[in-house]
Amino acid sequence: MSNKVRNILIYAGIVAFFLVLAYAFVPEVLSGKIVNQSDITGFKGMSREASVWNASHPDDPARWTGSMFGGMPTTSFMPSSEGDWTQGLYDLMMTGKRPATWLFISLLGAFLLMLSLGIDKFLAIGGAVAVTFCSYNFQIIQVGHNTKMQALAFLPWVLAAVIFTYRKALAKKDGKGWKGWLPQTLLGAVLFGLALSLQIKANHQQITYYLAIMIVIYALALAISLLCSKEGRASLGRFFAASALLLVVGLAGIGTNAIKLAPLYEYSKNTMRGGSELSHPTGGQINKDGLQLDYATAWSYGWEELPNLMIPDFNGGSSAGIVNPDKSEVAKLFKQYGQSAPERMPYYWGPQPFTAGPMYMGAISIFLFLLGLFLYKGKEKWWMLAATIVAVFLALGNHFMWFTKLFFDYAPMYNKFRTVSMALVILQFTLPMLGFLVLDRLMKGEYTKKEFLKKGWPALALTAGICLLVALVPSLAGTFSGPSDGQIQDVIADALRADRIRLLRTDALWSAVVILLAFCLIFWSFSIPKQAPKSYELNPEIGESRRKVAMAGICFLVLVNMFAVGKRYLNSSDFTTPRQFDSHFTARGVDKAILEDKAPSFRVADLTADIFNDNYNPYWHKSIGGYSPAKLQRYQDLIDRYLFGELQGALAVARGAKTLGDFRDALPEMKLLSALNTKYFILGADLPPVENEKAYGPAWFVERFVDAATPDDEIGLLETADLRKEAVLGRDFEEMAKVFGTSFEDKADLRDSIWMTSYSPNELQYRYVSAYDRPAVFSEVYYPDGWKATVDGAEIPLFRTDWILRGAVLPAGEHEITMRFEPKVYTKSSRASRASSITLVLLLLLALGGIFVKES
């Protein structure tokens, strides 16, 4: 058998092993089960209206939905792929059962990443496991952050292509001139463009941002290292050539996703990510072009919880940790009082509001990373260290505010992202990369036993030593009390603290043990058996074989450790059947009653739900609430200023009412809810809905404009204005008053009327009768990019009124109004996606042709 065939079979076997490993972690998918993901439940709720419409109108996909927050574009949760020729490749790679498919893609990409660093292919398997089986991956899968997991799965593919490109460009000259390096460098750049295209398709821009940070740090470190040596400076030309290729082809890769990115960018300017126009409630100025700093840093990793990178339950693990009935002090306490123990308890006691679990990177990976810092002499460790430090500092958020604020104020786009603790995902790659690099060099015999011990003892002391110390003296970790403890009885809180100490001790001991075993295996690889011949040390094959066994043992330890911890956060209890999953949306009696109303459009407020964190109601109705981290900023302003208070008022009435009739009769006007055409209130799953008889309806004529000088005035005037008769205009629409005047009272006619005749996500139709030209307000959310209105086919301007609603001045007579949502950005961006796709395909053919010519 030739070496080429043998290598093909080996790599095919590795791919098969990854496939088996991915499905072995989630065998439930083989029986048809799916993960019971809360966020996917939310996605199904928010997307149902658009999904149902798209299924029956494939040529007119929904770009807008009325199901949440009074209406919003679908681009943030249902992006288009029109014009993107690389989408088929992405769909092909996603073939299979999820989440096993994602684990397989991550394993394969991380394996390629390890290979790009020159790591032995068998050690690269262990490195791939260390990257993929980080506990954070399973936490985000369990809750339903699917786009984040997909983005993480493709991240190592991109990084591997970057490293491969530069390695080929900077390889030692072979006397063939540009033919010796350019074809493979171009191929690497094209693979980078393809991988980047796939990674961006996952649609999680924050993970892509962290990837960009890693690439920038790597390129800067590489440039600095070249500048520091005479030989390196001679290679700067090839470095810049490779950089230019990566930049150009990378832009093509990004461009394939223009159909997703351009509409999202356009939308983001109007969302919470785009900043608020209002002054800060406390008097200062808030961020005008991004998230507010306190909101963005709410989930900041604390200095005191960083040890859980190495000890999973250092801070208790999850905010809803599973109670072990056999070992838990809480369980014993409940049993003592004759009660069933709770299934879950708030074991996490760290500084974050709550968490699904720790960012456990693997005790062995931490040990190997430190060993690499001390022992490895290659320049690669410096960029990995720099990326690690930057990631930790960013993740600390409000616990390291000067650094956070530096990025928030000056790093492009950084102020658009929240949950800064997510930056620690960078460590999922940098720690195993350096750790397995040094392991590879140890296996290849590049260090002596003396060199290993000189650097290995400090690494062991800083990892296993600390773990052992914490296990023996757990009070070093803190008080074991969390903010949630104040909400439970003292006796239960004491038992909970005892459980937290037990969890810490157990995990600290296990981390110490696996680190010590890894250290001992490396030590053993240098040892010479007493019965061995004198030639043992001099015979490279014997020594190499012993080292390979040791490294295989370490890889096995990594697998067992990461597999076991990962199972805490994704196991059989997290899976359900598709039918049970869909039962979340079983229509209640009240839902069926509301659905009998055949009016084209109205909104619903469910007083039994957490309205602004609920995606059940958007599944069945047009809701004034819902859940989205990218809702329109003006709608959020309206929630904060008026809607929340009006709903609290309605709840207070409901608590005091003895009958549904009492509730209906006692309802106050609730101007903004009524202006949003909130027609029904839900007070119970099996109670009839209560109609809000004061709702304004889909549209109404007003008698005058009221000008506002500033955004603060504009939203403030809603409190005093008679919204049935007055339309509040912001400064950006004051020309409407100049053109048409401010008062229409003399033209008011009781016979004038306006009503909706048809509703679909992309198109609304109305009819009206008016004796004079008059302004009308529509109970629809104003959005500046895409909505067009026509009266009998002739376009008329729309304007924003009452802070968030649409308005128009309608010509006299009896006419039909059509409002249609057709953002131009989709047409332009689909062309850009198509052009970029063609460019990428042509470059790939050119690169493959160059390789073929080179080989010939």
Phi, psi and omega in degrees: 000129181290158180299324181296314179295319180299317180295321178299316180295322179297312181294324176297321177295322179294317178299317179297320179298318178298321180296315179296317181297318180298316180283334178293331179286328181233064183296343181301331182293336181290339178262011175091003181280159178231161179286134180278081189265122182296322181289331177285328171301316178298319179298317180298324179293312184289334187260357188298314182302313181293321181295316179297318179296315182297324181298326181258352180224064184299337181271357180221065185299145181291119174261353183221149173227140176264007189281342183227145171049037179074355180129140179196158176296154179271358190299332184283338181234349175224068183293154180272159174235016182300128179089349183269102182288343180274355180299325180299322178295319179298314180298322179297316181291337179274004179296138179123185181270128177267139014266005180302322179300317181295320179296320179296315179298318179295316179300314182294318179294318179294326176297314178297324178298315179296320178296322181297336178274358180087015181281141178306141187298328180284323173292327180299333176297314178298320178297321178296321178295317180298324179287311190284325188266023171298141188299330182300323180301319183284331176294316182287331174294316184298320182275344175105019176279065189294319181296324178295317180295319179295320178296321178292325181294325180271348182303312181297334176298316181294313182297322178298319180294322178297310182296318178300316182299311181292323179297320179290323180291326186258008177298153181302140182297141180248013178085001181264004180068213183295336179294339181281341183229332188292317181302314181287328177295317177296319178299316178299319180295320179293319176298325175298314180299318179294314181297319179295322177301317180291320182295320180290329179300334179299339171071040172231092189294332182292320176294320177298324179297316178294325174299317179298321177300316180297316182294317180298315179297318179298313182295319179296316180297320179295317179297318180296318181295326178291322180292339185275000179220151180297317179296322180293319180297331177290341181262003184299327179300315179291327176298313181290327177295315179296320179297318180295318178298316179298320181294312183294310182290326176298320177297324176295319178298317176296319183298332177298336180262014180304326181295337176266316189285318184295311176298324180293319178296317179298317180292320186300331181295339182257000184260184177300334179286346182264357179092166182250151177272350184274154172285158185295141180303332181271001175112335179278180179264137179262172183298126184269349184225021179191187178295157175285142188299318181293325178290317183294331185256015181301322176259084179247135178288134180274150175307320186288346180256003177301328177302342179287357168297335183245333180237104191308310185262033178301323177246028174093351178084250187259152174289346176227060184287148180286132180276126176274109186296339183271336185241344187284132174291328176297316179297319179297321180296314180295321179296323180300327181262014175073026181242156176285137180289145176295149180288328183225151178221157179282077183289330180294133180227025179276189187278349180283155181305315172192166181204152177279346180160177183279160174272064183288120183263352182104120181300320181291321178298320178297315179298313182293326178297314178295320176299320178296319178298321183279325192253321187289133185258354182288155182289344183300329186295335186288321178287327177294320177295315181298315179296322179296314181296314179301317181297316180297315180297320178293321182293333180293336173053241184286358173269355178213060197296326183298322179288317178301314182294327177301312178292318183299323184273330190239335180285127182304130173071354186297329182284005176270351189251150176240184181054067186295339179299341180299340181302339181294349176299336177302324181292336177300338182253316185292321182295307178294328181300308181289321180300315181279340171297311181291327177295321177298317180291327175295318180295326181276005174073030182276351179234148177274168178298322180294318179296319179297312183295324181299323180262336184287323180299314177298320178297321178294317181295322182282350180244285180298323179298315179294319178301315180295318180298317179293324178295323181281324181233076185297339180298343176298336182280343180130206187268345183063024177243137180240168180303327182289344183295334180292347182265000180237162181297151184301320183294324177288322179298322178295318178294323179296319178296322177297321177295319180297321177295318178298316179299316180298312182299315181299310182292323180296319179294317180296318178297319178298319182294312183292325176294315180297320178296319178296317178299314182296324178295318177295316178301316179299326182295337178270347186283151179244119180302144182298326182278358183285150177294159182299335182282358185305312185290332183272341181275108185296329183292321181291313180296319180296320179298318180294320180293322179296320178297318180297315182292324176297322177297320179293317178300320178296318177300318178301314181299311182297314182296311183291323178298314183295315180291320179300326181293342176294331189250350175211102182219187187300331180291344181269001182254152179211171177277155177305323180295316179295324179296316181290343180293346174304332187253021176298126184294133176277171178300319181293326178295316180298322180295318180293322182294343177287342177285117186266013175300144186302322184199138172197173183239161186231141173239117181264105183284355177267356184247164169278089197306319185265015171221034186234126176243014173285309184299321176299342177294322185254331190227168168276111189257150173282348180241215185131192173222128173200131176284000182229047177283164178298134183299319181295327176291321176297320176300319180293321177300310184296321188274324189227309191298317181299316180295319179295322178292321176297322176297318178296321178296319179298319177297319181297322180293328182269348184277139178268336179225165177297326178295321177298319180297312182298319183289331184268356182297129173287179185294319181052068191306314187285321175298321179291322178294332176276008178060047174281098189273329185231144170248137177257125180248352179184153185299324184247011176266149176298147176292151179258125182279135174273099185289351181264002179300142186283343183091181184293333182198156179202153177275146176240166187254344182202157171263145174237118183277145175239136184281328183223163174304322178299318177295321184299313180283331179291326181294340179298335182288325185257338184289148172272095189292345176286334184243341186239145177242119181276125181249135173280170183300326183289354177233021182293342179294338178298319178291326180292322183284316188254353185089170184258341184237137177233018184300322182289349180255359182293138181219125183298340180279346178294136180209156179215138182212155178274138180249338184203144178227134165212161184307321184264349187212133177239140180231141181224162167232152178209161175228127180212136180284337182223168171296127183216148175280142176235149175247136180250139182280047179235146182292131176282134176221126192287340190246094171130329181281128177234142179241140176230147173246111185052040176091346180265126185291139174234153181284143171260149175222163179268135179220160179052040175075318190225348188266168178266145175223160176203147173266119188259135179291152182298155177117191177249117189218169175248133179252136173235126172249127182230141181257106179222079181297131180294337184299330180292319180296313182293316185287330176294324176295319179296321178297317181294316180296319180293321178297316179298317179300315182295319179295317179297319178294323177296315178297320178297317180295316179295323177296320178298319178295319181296316179296319180298316180294323180294000000 
